[in-house]
Amino acid sequence: MFIGHFGVALAAKKIAPRTSLGTLVMAAQFVDLIWPIFLLLGIERVVVAPGATAVTPLDFVFYPFSHSLLAGFGWACLFAGIYKIVKGDSWGAGCLWFVVLSHWALDALTHSPDLPLYPGSLTYVGLGLWNSWAGTFLVETTIFVVGVMLYASATRPRDAIGTLAFRSFIGFLFLVYLANLLGPPPPSAKAVALLGLSIWLLVAWAYWLDRHRRLNLLTPSE
Ligand SMILES: [Zn+2]
């Protein structure tokens, strides 16, 4: 899943309006943000295997430290805990806990059974939505569109950047998604990791655009 995770981050703005979209994106994609680092360090492993599913050409051979359920809990607690310490915002921290863990739930929906329950576990979870191209597109696009609508209703632009940076962010994500769905498989596992690292730039983009939006619940003077 790709834009579905962004859909969750965008939707969460409605529930946690004081939390920057950048933080929400980082939370929703947190395990995919650390996964490429683990790949490059050789701690986890992926293999490019065209035809592995109808959608993704990747075989997630070993990724218990980023993508097991237990690790998901751990990352959610760490992420929410650090946010609570830095911002002192319990509500935002609680929401972020769910957002981090939502990544595992959505991955469990799309992946083939390759998500371990905990490092060392031989029980693998995955409902395999990726075996259906149309099903994946429908579900993921719906989550994304709902998220965009919720974010757009929770905020309004402060200035022209608030409009342009938001629209281009949405458009760019959708184009990357289409390129993923329709394009050729990545040339190597290393390319997968390097492309994965670029998601950090999307986090920065989300922080930037969020600063140029104001909350609809605030009065214009704030
Ligand atoms: Zn993932």
py3Dmol code that shows the C-alpha trace and the ligand (Angstrom):
import py3Dmol

protein = """\
ATOM      1  CA  MET A   1       0.000   0.000   0.000  1.00  0.00           C
ATOM      2  CA  PHE A   2       1.239   3.480  -0.834  1.00  0.00           C
ATOM      3  CA  ILE A   3      -1.292   6.317  -1.097  1.00  0.00           C
ATOM      4  CA  GLY A   4      -3.632   4.527   1.315  1.00  0.00           C
ATOM      5  CA  HIS A   5      -1.136   5.301   4.108  1.00  0.00           C
ATOM      6  CA  PHE A   6      -1.107   8.956   3.025  1.00  0.00           C
ATOM      7  CA  GLY A   7      -4.916   8.867   3.065  1.00  0.00           C
ATOM      8  CA  VAL A   8      -4.834   7.865   6.736  1.00  0.00           C
ATOM      9  CA  ALA A   9      -2.369  10.680   7.534  1.00  0.00           C
ATOM     10  CA  LEU A  10      -4.535  13.262   5.756  1.00  0.00           C
ATOM     11  CA  ALA A  11      -7.724  11.994   7.424  1.00  0.00           C
ATOM     12  CA  ALA A  12      -6.071  12.075  10.868  1.00  0.00           C
ATOM     13  CA  LYS A  13      -5.724  15.865  10.597  1.00  0.00           C
ATOM     14  CA  LYS A  14      -9.464  16.069  11.209  1.00  0.00           C
ATOM     15  CA  ILE A  15      -9.069  14.217  14.517  1.00  0.00           C
ATOM     16  CA  ALA A  16      -5.691  15.662  15.546  1.00  0.00           C
ATOM     17  CA  PRO A  17      -5.826  19.166  14.033  1.00  0.00           C
ATOM     18  CA  ARG A  18      -2.933  20.568  16.106  1.00  0.00           C
ATOM     19  CA  THR A  19      -0.569  17.934  14.769  1.00  0.00           C
ATOM     20  CA  SER A  20       1.290  18.862  11.581  1.00  0.00           C
ATOM     21  CA  LEU A  21       0.535  16.868   8.467  1.00  0.00           C
ATOM     22  CA  GLY A  22       4.294  16.244   8.313  1.00  0.00           C
ATOM     23  CA  THR A  23       4.196  14.411  11.645  1.00  0.00           C
ATOM     24  CA  LEU A  24       1.055  12.530  10.594  1.00  0.00           C
ATOM     25  CA  VAL A  25       2.687  11.407   7.322  1.00  0.00           C
ATOM     26  CA  MET A  26       5.828  10.397   9.204  1.00  0.00           C
ATOM     27  CA  ALA A  27       3.660   8.333  11.571  1.00  0.00           C
ATOM     28  CA  ALA A  28       1.549   6.663   8.885  1.00  0.00           C
ATOM     29  CA  GLN A  29       4.649   5.778   6.873  1.00  0.00           C
ATOM     30  CA  PHE A  30       7.024   5.298   9.789  1.00  0.00           C
ATOM     31  CA  VAL A  31       7.746   1.623   9.253  1.00  0.00           C
ATOM     32  CA  ASP A  32       8.218   2.207   5.516  1.00  0.00           C
ATOM     33  CA  LEU A  33      10.598   5.082   6.364  1.00  0.00           C
ATOM     34  CA  ILE A  34      12.860   2.883   8.477  1.00  0.00           C
ATOM     35  CA  TRP A  35      12.496  -0.200   6.256  1.00  0.00           C
ATOM     36  CA  PRO A  36      14.813   1.109   3.482  1.00  0.00           C
ATOM     37  CA  ILE A  37      17.433   1.938   6.122  1.00  0.00           C
ATOM     38  CA  PHE A  38      17.222  -1.634   7.432  1.00  0.00           C
ATOM     39  CA  LEU A  39      17.483  -2.902   3.839  1.00  0.00           C
ATOM     40  CA  LEU A  40      20.614  -0.859   3.144  1.00  0.00           C
ATOM     41  CA  LEU A  41      22.146  -2.034   6.435  1.00  0.00           C
ATOM     42  CA  GLY A  42      21.411  -5.642   5.465  1.00  0.00           C
ATOM     43  CA  ILE A  43      19.199  -6.183   8.530  1.00  0.00           C
ATOM     44  CA  GLU A  44      16.117  -6.879   6.401  1.00  0.00           C
ATOM     45  CA  ARG A  45      15.719  -8.264   2.896  1.00  0.00           C
ATOM     46  CA  VAL A  46      13.473  -7.803  -0.140  1.00  0.00           C
ATOM     47  CA  VAL A  47      13.720  -9.484  -3.542  1.00  0.00           C
ATOM     48  CA  VAL A  48      12.441  -8.076  -6.826  1.00  0.00           C
ATOM     49  CA  ALA A  49      10.213 -10.861  -8.161  1.00  0.00           C
ATOM     50  CA  PRO A  50       7.993  -9.712 -11.064  1.00  0.00           C
ATOM     51  CA  GLY A  51       4.624 -11.421 -10.827  1.00  0.00           C
ATOM     52  CA  ALA A  52       4.869 -11.973  -7.054  1.00  0.00           C
ATOM     53  CA  THR A  53       1.388 -10.401  -6.897  1.00  0.00           C
ATOM     54  CA  ALA A  54      -0.798  -8.658  -9.484  1.00  0.00           C
ATOM     55  CA  VAL A  55       0.294  -5.310  -8.048  1.00  0.00           C
ATOM     56  CA  THR A  56       3.707  -5.423  -6.417  1.00  0.00           C
ATOM     57  CA  PRO A  57       6.734  -7.113  -7.972  1.00  0.00           C
ATOM     58  CA  LEU A  58       8.364  -7.463  -4.559  1.00  0.00           C
ATOM     59  CA  ASP A  59       8.876 -10.497  -2.362  1.00  0.00           C
ATOM     60  CA  PHE A  60       9.219  -9.287   1.251  1.00  0.00           C
ATOM     61  CA  VAL A  61      11.561 -12.055   2.336  1.00  0.00           C
ATOM     62  CA  PHE A  62      12.529 -10.805   5.795  1.00  0.00           C
ATOM     63  CA  TYR A  63      11.344  -7.646   7.548  1.00  0.00           C
ATOM     64  CA  PRO A  64      10.335  -8.490  11.139  1.00  0.00           C
ATOM     65  CA  PHE A  65      11.962  -5.424  12.732  1.00  0.00           C
ATOM     66  CA  SER A  66      10.043  -2.915  10.637  1.00  0.00           C
ATOM     67  CA  HIS A  67       6.905  -4.867   9.710  1.00  0.00           C
ATOM     68  CA  SER A  68       5.988  -7.433  12.377  1.00  0.00           C
ATOM     69  CA  LEU A  69       2.918  -6.684  14.486  1.00  0.00           C
ATOM     70  CA  LEU A  70       4.975  -6.574  17.683  1.00  0.00           C
ATOM     71  CA  ALA A  71       7.467  -4.177  16.080  1.00  0.00           C
ATOM     72  CA  GLY A  72       4.509  -2.068  14.944  1.00  0.00           C
ATOM     73  CA  PHE A  73       3.372  -1.755  18.553  1.00  0.00           C
ATOM     74  CA  GLY A  74       6.887  -0.855  19.605  1.00  0.00           C
ATOM     75  CA  TRP A  75       7.322   1.822  16.915  1.00  0.00           C
ATOM     76  CA  ALA A  76       3.862   3.239  17.724  1.00  0.00           C
ATOM     77  CA  CYS A  77       4.748   3.550  21.424  1.00  0.00           C
ATOM     78  CA  LEU A  78       8.157   5.065  20.644  1.00  0.00           C
ATOM     79  CA  PHE A  79       6.719   7.549  18.144  1.00  0.00           C
ATOM     80  CA  ALA A  80       3.812   8.600  20.365  1.00  0.00           C
ATOM     81  CA  GLY A  81       6.068   8.750  23.438  1.00  0.00           C
ATOM     82  CA  ILE A  82       8.613  11.040  21.783  1.00  0.00           C
ATOM     83  CA  TYR A  83       5.825  13.271  20.465  1.00  0.00           C
ATOM     84  CA  LYS A  84       4.295  13.503  23.943  1.00  0.00           C
ATOM     85  CA  ILE A  85       7.667  14.457  25.474  1.00  0.00           C
ATOM     86  CA  VAL A  86       8.488  17.034  22.775  1.00  0.00           C
ATOM     87  CA  LYS A  87       5.033  18.597  22.346  1.00  0.00           C
ATOM     88  CA  GLY A  88       3.302  17.755  25.651  1.00  0.00           C
ATOM     89  CA  ASP A  89       0.195  16.914  23.646  1.00  0.00           C
ATOM     90  CA  SER A  90      -1.428  13.721  24.952  1.00  0.00           C
ATOM     91  CA  TRP A  91      -4.331  13.767  22.499  1.00  0.00           C
ATOM     92  CA  GLY A  92      -2.018  14.171  19.494  1.00  0.00           C
ATOM     93  CA  ALA A  93       0.292  11.453  20.868  1.00  0.00           C
ATOM     94  CA  GLY A  94      -2.636   9.053  21.265  1.00  0.00           C
ATOM     95  CA  CYS A  95      -3.806   9.713  17.714  1.00  0.00           C
ATOM     96  CA  LEU A  96      -0.264   9.200  16.396  1.00  0.00           C
ATOM     97  CA  TRP A  97      -0.101   5.833  18.169  1.00  0.00           C
ATOM     98  CA  PHE A  98      -3.080   4.665  16.128  1.00  0.00           C
ATOM     99  CA  VAL A  99      -1.737   6.223  12.930  1.00  0.00           C
ATOM    100  CA  VAL A 100       1.618   4.387  13.245  1.00  0.00           C
ATOM    101  CA  LEU A 101      -0.183   1.099  13.899  1.00  0.00           C
ATOM    102  CA  SER A 102      -2.615   1.698  11.012  1.00  0.00           C
ATOM    103  CA  HIS A 103       0.316   1.030   8.693  1.00  0.00           C
ATOM    104  CA  TRP A 104       0.482  -2.593   9.808  1.00  0.00           C
ATOM    105  CA  ALA A 105      -3.295  -3.011   9.507  1.00  0.00           C
ATOM    106  CA  LEU A 106      -3.377  -1.662   5.954  1.00  0.00           C
ATOM    107  CA  ASP A 107      -0.321  -3.700   4.972  1.00  0.00           C
ATOM    108  CA  ALA A 108      -2.039  -6.791   6.422  1.00  0.00           C
ATOM    109  CA  LEU A 109      -4.944  -6.087   4.092  1.00  0.00           C
ATOM    110  CA  THR A 110      -2.825  -5.774   0.935  1.00  0.00           C
ATOM    111  CA  HIS A 111       0.241  -8.005   1.378  1.00  0.00           C
ATOM    112  CA  SER A 112       0.444 -11.707   0.677  1.00  0.00           C
ATOM    113  CA  PRO A 113       0.882 -13.569   3.978  1.00  0.00           C
ATOM    114  CA  ASP A 114       4.384 -12.259   4.693  1.00  0.00           C
ATOM    115  CA  LEU A 115       3.911 -10.043   7.778  1.00  0.00           C
ATOM    116  CA  PRO A 116       5.217 -11.878  10.876  1.00  0.00           C
ATOM    117  CA  LEU A 117       3.519 -11.420  14.244  1.00  0.00           C
ATOM    118  CA  TYR A 118       6.885 -10.837  15.963  1.00  0.00           C
ATOM    119  CA  PRO A 119      10.567 -11.329  15.083  1.00  0.00           C
ATOM    120  CA  GLY A 120      11.106 -15.077  14.915  1.00  0.00           C
ATOM    121  CA  SER A 121       7.405 -15.835  14.493  1.00  0.00           C
ATOM    122  CA  LEU A 122       6.451 -18.429  11.870  1.00  0.00           C
ATOM    123  CA  THR A 123       2.901 -17.074  11.657  1.00  0.00           C
ATOM    124  CA  TYR A 124       2.551 -14.730   8.718  1.00  0.00           C
ATOM    125  CA  VAL A 125      -0.395 -12.428   8.100  1.00  0.00           C
ATOM    126  CA  GLY A 126      -1.668 -10.932   4.842  1.00  0.00           C
ATOM    127  CA  LEU A 127      -5.099 -10.939   3.200  1.00  0.00           C
ATOM    128  CA  GLY A 128      -3.625 -10.555  -0.292  1.00  0.00           C
ATOM    129  CA  LEU A 129      -5.592  -7.644  -1.746  1.00  0.00           C
ATOM    130  CA  TRP A 130      -2.545  -7.152  -4.004  1.00  0.00           C
ATOM    131  CA  ASN A 131      -3.669 -10.225  -5.955  1.00  0.00           C
ATOM    132  CA  SER A 132      -6.380  -8.016  -7.415  1.00  0.00           C
ATOM    133  CA  TRP A 133      -5.202  -4.991  -9.370  1.00  0.00           C
ATOM    134  CA  ALA A 134      -8.703  -3.454  -9.555  1.00  0.00           C
ATOM    135  CA  GLY A 135      -9.455  -4.221  -5.907  1.00  0.00           C
ATOM    136  CA  THR A 136      -6.208  -2.611  -4.769  1.00  0.00           C
ATOM    137  CA  PHE A 137      -6.783   0.479  -6.893  1.00  0.00           C
ATOM    138  CA  LEU A 138     -10.360   0.865  -5.689  1.00  0.00           C
ATOM    139  CA  VAL A 139      -9.663   0.419  -1.981  1.00  0.00           C
ATOM    140  CA  GLU A 140      -6.492   2.478  -1.886  1.00  0.00           C
ATOM    141  CA  THR A 141      -7.826   5.323  -4.023  1.00  0.00           C
ATOM    142  CA  THR A 142     -10.983   5.487  -1.890  1.00  0.00           C
ATOM    143  CA  ILE A 143      -8.956   5.801   1.340  1.00  0.00           C
ATOM    144  CA  PHE A 144      -6.801   8.467  -0.306  1.00  0.00           C
ATOM    145  CA  VAL A 145      -9.731  10.512  -1.654  1.00  0.00           C
ATOM    146  CA  VAL A 146     -11.535  10.407   1.705  1.00  0.00           C
ATOM    147  CA  GLY A 147      -8.307  11.524   3.399  1.00  0.00           C
ATOM    148  CA  VAL A 148      -7.845  14.425   0.971  1.00  0.00           C
ATOM    149  CA  MET A 149     -11.438  15.547   1.532  1.00  0.00           C
ATOM    150  CA  LEU A 150     -11.083  15.403   5.327  1.00  0.00           C
ATOM    151  CA  TYR A 151      -7.801  17.321   5.301  1.00  0.00           C
ATOM    152  CA  ALA A 152      -9.283  19.930   2.940  1.00  0.00           C
ATOM    153  CA  SER A 153     -12.302  20.362   5.232  1.00  0.00           C
ATOM    154  CA  ALA A 154     -10.160  20.621   8.389  1.00  0.00           C
ATOM    155  CA  THR A 155      -7.859  23.306   6.971  1.00  0.00           C
ATOM    156  CA  ARG A 156      -7.839  26.177   4.540  1.00  0.00           C
ATOM    157  CA  PRO A 157      -4.977  27.907   2.753  1.00  0.00           C
ATOM    158  CA  ARG A 158      -3.156  30.736   4.519  1.00  0.00           C
ATOM    159  CA  ASP A 159      -1.656  31.939   1.249  1.00  0.00           C
ATOM    160  CA  ALA A 160      -1.067  30.842  -2.339  1.00  0.00           C
ATOM    161  CA  ILE A 161       1.528  28.275  -1.241  1.00  0.00           C
ATOM    162  CA  GLY A 162      -1.107  26.720   1.000  1.00  0.00           C
ATOM    163  CA  THR A 163      -3.160  25.975  -2.092  1.00  0.00           C
ATOM    164  CA  LEU A 164      -0.398  25.142  -4.558  1.00  0.00           C
ATOM    165  CA  ALA A 165       1.780  23.025  -2.243  1.00  0.00           C
ATOM    166  CA  PHE A 166      -1.277  21.044  -1.132  1.00  0.00           C
ATOM    167  CA  ARG A 167      -2.630  20.417  -4.631  1.00  0.00           C
ATOM    168  CA  SER A 168       0.767  19.532  -6.046  1.00  0.00           C
ATOM    169  CA  PHE A 169       1.406  17.163  -3.107  1.00  0.00           C
ATOM    170  CA  ILE A 170      -1.840  15.301  -3.820  1.00  0.00           C
ATOM    171  CA  GLY A 171      -1.226  15.264  -7.576  1.00  0.00           C
ATOM    172  CA  PHE A 172       2.374  14.113  -7.163  1.00  0.00           C
ATOM    173  CA  LEU A 173       1.379  11.254  -4.826  1.00  0.00           C
ATOM    174  CA  PHE A 174      -1.245  10.070  -7.266  1.00  0.00           C
ATOM    175  CA  LEU A 175       1.184  10.179 -10.204  1.00  0.00           C
ATOM    176  CA  VAL A 176       3.813   8.237  -8.247  1.00  0.00           C
ATOM    177  CA  TYR A 177       1.109   5.722  -7.368  1.00  0.00           C
ATOM    178  CA  LEU A 178       0.118   5.288 -11.022  1.00  0.00           C
ATOM    179  CA  ALA A 179       3.774   4.963 -12.014  1.00  0.00           C
ATOM    180  CA  ASN A 180       4.133   2.254  -9.369  1.00  0.00           C
ATOM    181  CA  LEU A 181       1.072   0.413 -10.629  1.00  0.00           C
ATOM    182  CA  LEU A 182       1.752   0.718 -14.347  1.00  0.00           C
ATOM    183  CA  GLY A 183       5.527   1.098 -14.576  1.00  0.00           C
ATOM    184  CA  PRO A 184       8.226  -1.580 -14.895  1.00  0.00           C
ATOM    185  CA  PRO A 185       9.510  -3.336 -11.761  1.00  0.00           C
ATOM    186  CA  PRO A 186      12.448  -1.673  -9.999  1.00  0.00           C
ATOM    187  CA  PRO A 187      15.852  -2.867 -11.278  1.00  0.00           C
ATOM    188  CA  SER A 188      17.140  -4.109  -7.928  1.00  0.00           C
ATOM    189  CA  ALA A 189      16.506  -4.365  -4.205  1.00  0.00           C
ATOM    190  CA  LYS A 190      18.964  -1.522  -3.709  1.00  0.00           C
ATOM    191  CA  ALA A 191      16.863   0.679  -6.028  1.00  0.00           C
ATOM    192  CA  VAL A 192      13.803  -0.235  -3.926  1.00  0.00           C
ATOM    193  CA  ALA A 193      15.618   0.923  -0.797  1.00  0.00           C
ATOM    194  CA  LEU A 194      16.843   4.177  -2.348  1.00  0.00           C
ATOM    195  CA  LEU A 195      13.380   4.976  -3.733  1.00  0.00           C
ATOM    196  CA  GLY A 196      11.933   4.145  -0.318  1.00  0.00           C
ATOM    197  CA  LEU A 197      14.249   6.665   1.319  1.00  0.00           C
ATOM    198  CA  SER A 198      12.760   9.406  -0.876  1.00  0.00           C
ATOM    199  CA  ILE A 199       9.542   9.143   1.157  1.00  0.00           C
ATOM    200  CA  TRP A 200      11.406  11.312   3.713  1.00  0.00           C
ATOM    201  CA  LEU A 201      11.163  14.146   1.157  1.00  0.00           C
ATOM    202  CA  LEU A 202       7.374  13.715   1.150  1.00  0.00           C
ATOM    203  CA  VAL A 203       7.422  14.130   4.938  1.00  0.00           C
ATOM    204  CA  ALA A 204       9.283  17.439   4.496  1.00  0.00           C
ATOM    205  CA  TRP A 205       6.815  18.481   1.784  1.00  0.00           C
ATOM    206  CA  ALA A 206       3.888  17.736   4.133  1.00  0.00           C
ATOM    207  CA  TYR A 207       5.452  19.847   6.943  1.00  0.00           C
ATOM    208  CA  TRP A 208       5.930  22.688   4.483  1.00  0.00           C
ATOM    209  CA  LEU A 209       2.418  22.663   3.053  1.00  0.00           C
ATOM    210  CA  ASP A 210       0.849  22.280   6.510  1.00  0.00           C
ATOM    211  CA  ARG A 211       2.566  25.480   7.672  1.00  0.00           C
ATOM    212  CA  HIS A 212       0.808  27.309   4.856  1.00  0.00           C
ATOM    213  CA  ARG A 213      -2.659  26.098   5.910  1.00  0.00           C
ATOM    214  CA  ARG A 214      -4.686  27.230   8.885  1.00  0.00           C
ATOM    215  CA  LEU A 215      -7.244  25.263  10.854  1.00  0.00           C
ATOM    216  CA  ASN A 216     -10.873  25.843  10.017  1.00  0.00           C
ATOM    217  CA  LEU A 217     -11.823  25.704  13.686  1.00  0.00           C
ATOM    218  CA  LEU A 218      -9.662  28.743  14.515  1.00  0.00           C
ATOM    219  CA  THR A 219     -10.797  32.321  14.142  1.00  0.00           C
ATOM    220  CA  PRO A 220      -9.174  34.304  11.298  1.00  0.00           C
ATOM    221  CA  SER A 221      -7.054  36.303  13.766  1.00  0.00           C
ATOM    222  CA  GLU A 222      -5.181  33.219  14.995  1.00  0.00           C
TER     223      GLU A 222
END
"""
ligand_1 = """\
1
ZN
Zn 4.678 -1.116 4.788
"""
view = py3Dmol.view(width=600, height=400)
view.addModel(protein, "pdb")
view.setStyle({"model": 0}, {"cartoon": {"style": "trace"}})
view.addModel(ligand_1, "xyz")
view.setStyle({"model": 1}, {"stick": {}})
view.zoomTo()
view.show()
